[in-house]
Amino acid sequence: QVQLVESGGGLAQPGGSLRLSCVASGSIFRIAAMGWYRQAPGKQRELVAAITSGGSTKYADSVKGRFTVSRVNAKNTVCLQMNSLEPEDTAVYYCHGEGGPYYGSWGQGTQVTVSS
């Protein structure tokens, strides 16, 4: 059974930074496209960033230039570096299998709160 486990959420001040990590089970992570989503209270879950197995990335317009998605295949890990955080970034962040062996799998989520 595929498992995705997020970590790294917490409280940050506006303008601050946080780094989220998602560790995937299994030995075929290197061929998986992965994504980060977020869901704020009362809002729909939305794609924040995604990365293909080859390292190509895409971002939501609202986070371009502030967030960076990356992966370390040797550690089965995909990361989301979040800089210049804004209160509007407050949400639960989820790791998601975008394609390949983890397609459709979700992590349990990690809370990010941006507040002074």
N, C-alpha and C positions, 0 to 999 in steps of 0.2 A: 504494500500500500504506500502510495506517495505521500510524503509529508513535507510541508513547507512551514518553517518556524521563523517568525520575525522577531527582531529585537532592536533596541536603540531608541525607542520613543521616549517621550518625557516632556518636561516643561522648558520652554525657551522664551527669552525676551524678544520682542520685535527687533529685527536686525541680526539676531543670533543665528546659530547653526546647530544642526543635528545630523547624525548619520545613522541611517537605518540599514539593517542587514537582514537577509533572508537566506537561511540554510536549507537546502533541499536534500532529501534522502535519495539513495540510489546512486548508481555508478554511470549514468548516461546524461548527467546534467549538461555536459558540454554541447549537446545537440538540441538543447531546449531553448526556445524563445521565452523570455520572462518579462513580466510587467509589474509595475507598482500602481495601485489604485488608491483612492481615498474616498471616504464618505463622511461628510459633515452632518450634524443633526438636522433632520428635516430635508436633506438633499439626497439626490441620487448618487450612487457610486460612480466615480469618474476615473478615467485613465489619466495618470500623472506622467508616467514615463515607461518606455519599453526598450528592450534590447534583444537583438537577434542572437543566434548562436555565433554569428560572425562578427558581432560587436557593433552592428549598426544600431543607432538609437533614434528615438523620436520622443517628443515632449508635448505636453499640453501648452498652449500659448501662455497660460497664466504662470507657468514656472520656468519658461525658457530663459536662459541666462542666470538662473538662480539655483536650479537643481541639476545634478549630474547622476546618471545611472551608469553603473559599471558592473563587471562580473569577474570573479576569480574562479575559473573552472576547476582548478586543482583543489579548491576548498568547497566546491558545490555552493558557492555564495554569489548572490547578487546584492548590490548595495545601492542606496540612494543617499547621496550627499545633498543636504538641503542648506543653502546659505541665504542670507538676507531674508530670513523668515518674516512673514506678515501674519497678523491675526487671522486673516482669511485662509491661512494654511492649516488652521486648527481642524483636525479630523482624525478618524481612525484610518490608518494606512495598512493596506493589505498587499501581500505578495501574491502573484497569480501566474500560473502556467499559461503562456500565450500560444504555445504550439509544441509539437513533438510529444515526448513521453509525459510531460506534466500538464498537458492541455486541460484546462478547466479546473485545475486544482487551486484551492485558496488556502492561504495561511489563516491563522486565528486573528490577526490584526494587532496593531500596536498604536496606542494613543499618542498623538502629537498635539500639544497645547502651546499656543503662542500668545503670551500675555505678559504685560508689565505688572 
